[in-house]
Amino acid sequence: MEVNAEWAMQNGLRKHDLAAGKVERHDAGTGRAATEPVFVPASPDAGEDEGWVLSVIYDAATDSSDVVVIDATDFTAPPVATIHLKRRVPFGFHGIWVQGASLG
């Protein structure tokens, strides 16, 4: 699958604070496209930004995918963790993160 590098660069993640009218951008990197992110709270009673944002990132140069973990309180910083996947995750893939106990 070919990805337009200009489009991918513009496809970083954005965090909108509607009350403050502020937008923060997490840059996925040149030729890397972020897919739909999911927020994981740090605890059941965590504040709005207390937790992590997870997203699958496609890298056109290597035709591979990573899962990145971003500290939601420091959204513009580099990921706190990157998980390199053995295979590329196709665009349009949808998933959800659930606790293991929820599956049983």
C-alpha positions as CSV (number, residue, x, y, z in Angstrom):
1,M,0.0,0.0,0.0
2,E,1.4,3.4,-1.0
3,V,0.9,6.3,1.4
4,N,1.3,9.9,0.3
5,A,4.1,11.2,2.7
6,E,2.6,14.7,2.8
7,W,-0.7,13.4,3.9
8,A,0.9,11.1,6.4
9,M,2.9,14.0,8.0
10,Q,-0.4,16.0,8.4
11,N,-2.0,12.9,10.0
12,G,-0.4,13.4,13.4
13,L,-2.6,13.3,16.4
14,R,-4.3,16.3,17.8
15,K,-5.7,17.0,21.2
16,H,-8.4,19.7,21.4
17,D,-9.2,21.6,24.6
18,L,-12.5,23.1,23.8
19,A,-12.8,25.1,27.0
20,A,-9.4,26.8,26.5
21,G,-9.6,26.9,22.7
22,K,-6.2,25.2,22.5
23,V,-4.9,22.4,20.2
24,E,-1.8,20.3,20.8
25,R,-0.3,18.2,18.1
26,H,1.6,14.9,18.5
27,D,3.8,14.6,15.4
28,A,3.9,11.0,14.1
29,G,7.0,11.7,12.0
30,T,7.8,12.0,8.4
31,G,6.0,9.4,6.3
32,R,4.2,8.0,9.3
33,A,0.4,8.1,9.7
34,A,-1.5,7.8,12.9
35,T,-4.7,5.8,13.1
36,E,-7.6,6.4,15.5
37,P,-6.3,6.8,19.0
38,V,-7.8,5.5,22.2
39,F,-7.5,7.0,25.7
40,V,-6.5,4.7,28.6
41,P,-7.1,6.3,32.0
42,A,-4.5,5.9,34.7
43,S,-7.1,4.8,37.2
44,P,-10.9,4.6,37.5
45,D,-11.0,8.0,39.1
46,A,-8.4,9.7,36.9
47,G,-8.7,13.3,35.8
48,E,-9.4,14.1,32.2
49,D,-5.8,14.0,31.0
50,E,-4.5,11.5,33.6
51,G,-3.6,8.5,31.4
52,W,-2.2,7.5,28.0
53,V,-3.2,7.8,24.4
54,L,-2.5,4.7,22.3
55,S,-2.4,4.8,18.5
56,V,-1.2,2.5,15.7
57,I,1.3,4.3,13.5
58,Y,2.0,3.2,9.9
59,D,5.5,3.8,8.6
60,A,5.5,4.1,4.8
61,A,9.4,3.8,4.6
62,T,9.4,0.4,6.2
63,D,5.8,-0.7,5.4
64,S,5.4,-1.6,9.1
65,S,3.3,-0.5,12.1
66,D,4.0,0.4,15.7
67,V,1.7,1.0,18.6
68,V,2.8,4.2,20.4
69,V,1.9,5.1,24.0
70,I,1.7,8.9,24.6
71,D,1.4,10.5,28.0
72,A,-1.8,12.5,27.7
73,T,-0.5,15.2,30.2
74,D,2.6,15.7,27.9
75,F,0.9,15.2,24.5
76,T,3.5,16.9,22.3
77,A,6.4,14.9,23.8
78,P,7.9,11.7,22.2
79,P,6.0,8.5,23.1
80,V,6.7,6.9,26.5
81,A,6.7,3.5,24.8
82,T,6.7,2.2,21.2
83,I,5.7,-1.4,20.4
84,H,7.1,-2.6,17.1
85,L,4.6,-5.0,15.4
86,K,5.7,-7.9,13.3
87,R,3.2,-7.0,10.6
88,R,1.7,-3.9,9.1
89,V,-1.8,-3.1,10.4
90,P,-4.0,-2.2,7.4
91,F,-5.7,1.2,7.2
92,G,-9.4,0.9,8.1
93,F,-8.7,-1.7,10.8
94,H,-10.8,-1.1,13.8
95,G,-10.3,-2.4,17.3
96,I,-10.9,-1.7,20.9
97,W,-8.8,-2.1,24.1
98,V,-10.5,-4.0,26.9
99,Q,-9.4,-5.4,30.2
100,G,-8.8,-9.2,30.1
101,A,-11.4,-9.8,32.8
102,S,-14.0,-8.3,30.5
103,L,-13.4,-11.0,28.0
104,G,-14.1,-14.0,30.3
